[in-house]
Amino acid sequence: MSTISISRSDADAVIEHARKGAPDEVCGLVGVRDGRICRLTPARNASPTPRNRFEIDSRDLVQVIRDERDGLDVGFYHSHPASRAYPSATDIHFAALWPGALQLMVSLRNDRGGKGVPELHAYRIDGDRVEELRLIVE
């Protein structure tokens, strides 16, 4: 199993973004270097149905160019406000645009108004193959 690490402050930032956006899904971009998430960029969810899907606003995708220019691997994050942090068929379809890119997912299904335990998981998706990564929060 491959490993990816994230700082506690960045993990908390993703969770807080999800909490603030609930009950809608939130999304953002992730910059990765040497197996470590080193940049998070929140994005606007442009989906017409944000309660059950995300679509990164095209104005926010310019961050992909910046991350690549800075030598970072591009990844993405999004939330599942009411379901588990596992790629849905829609997520797998989105990942086809960026095969093998990191997909960080947070679920608030057990969060109980910010007092429960959110789930945070990382995946790489290539075609229909979903690989869960060992996520280390430091």
N, C-alpha and C positions, 0 to 999 in steps of 0.2 A: 504494500500500500504506500503510495506516495504521500509526502508530508508537505503541508503549507502552514506557515505561522502568521499570527496576527497579534499586534499589541493589544493589551487589555483596553487601552483608551480607544483604539480603532474599533474593536469589537463592540464596546459600549456605544460608540457613535452610530454604528449600523443599527443596533438595537433601538437606540433612542429615535433615530430617523423612522424606523418602522412603527414605533409607538406613536409618534406625532402624526404620522400619515394614516394610521388605522381609522376606519376599517378598510381604507383603500390600500392597495399594494404600493410600495415605494420602490425606487430603483436608483442605481448609481453605477459609477465606473470604479474599477480597482486597478491599481498599478502594482505589478509584482516584479521583484528582483531577487534572484537566488533563493527562490522558495519562500519568500517573505512578502506579505502585503505591506507595501510602504507608502501607498497613496490611495486615499478614498476621495471620490468626487460625487457628492449627491447630484442626482439628475431629476428633472421633471418627468412625471409619468403622463405621457400624452395619449394613453389608451382611452377610447370612448367608453370602456367598461372597466375602470380602474379597481373596482371591488374584487375582480377575479382575474385580472391580467395586467401586465405592464408593457409599456412601449416607451423606450427612452426617446425623449424629445430630440429631434434632429439637431436642434441648436446646441444640445449638450454633448453630442457625439464628437465635436471638435476636440474634446479632451483626449480621445483616442490618438489623435495626431500628436498632441503634446506628450502623452505618455510614451508613445513609440519614439519620438524625437529624443526624449530623455533616457532612452535605453531600457524602458520598462516593458514587460509583457502585459498585454491588455487582458483585463477580466471585468466581470460585472457582478453586481449584487442586486438582490431584490427580496421582498418580503412576501410571506404567505400569512396574512392576518388570522386565518381560521383553520388552515390545514397544515400538515406536517412540512418540515423543511426538506422536501424531496422533489426532484424535478417532475413537473407535470408534463403531459403531452405538448402543451403550449410552450413550456420552457425548453423542451427538447427541440421543438421546431425553431425557436429563437436561436438556440445554440448552434444550429446548422449554419448560421451566418458567420460564426466565429468558432470553427471546430477546434476542440482542445483547449479553448480559453477557460480560465478559472471562472466558476459560477459559485458565488457565495450566496447562501440562502438563510434567511432568518424566519422562524415561525413564532407567532405570538399565541398559538392555540392554547398554551398552558400558562400564559402570562398573567391572567387575572388582574387586569387594570394596572399593570406595572409592578405588581407585587409577587408575581409567580416566576417561573423559570422559562425564559425564551430558549428556543432551540437555534443553534447556529451550526451549519454544516457547509462543507466545501465539496465541489464536484468538478470533474472534467467530463465533458460530453462530446463524443465524436460519433456522428450518425446516431444510431439507436443505442450505442454503448455508453452507459453511465458508470463512471468510476468515482466512488466516494474517496476523498482524500482524508488523511488523518490531519485534523485541524488542531493546532497547538495555540492556545491563547496564553501569551506571556505577559 
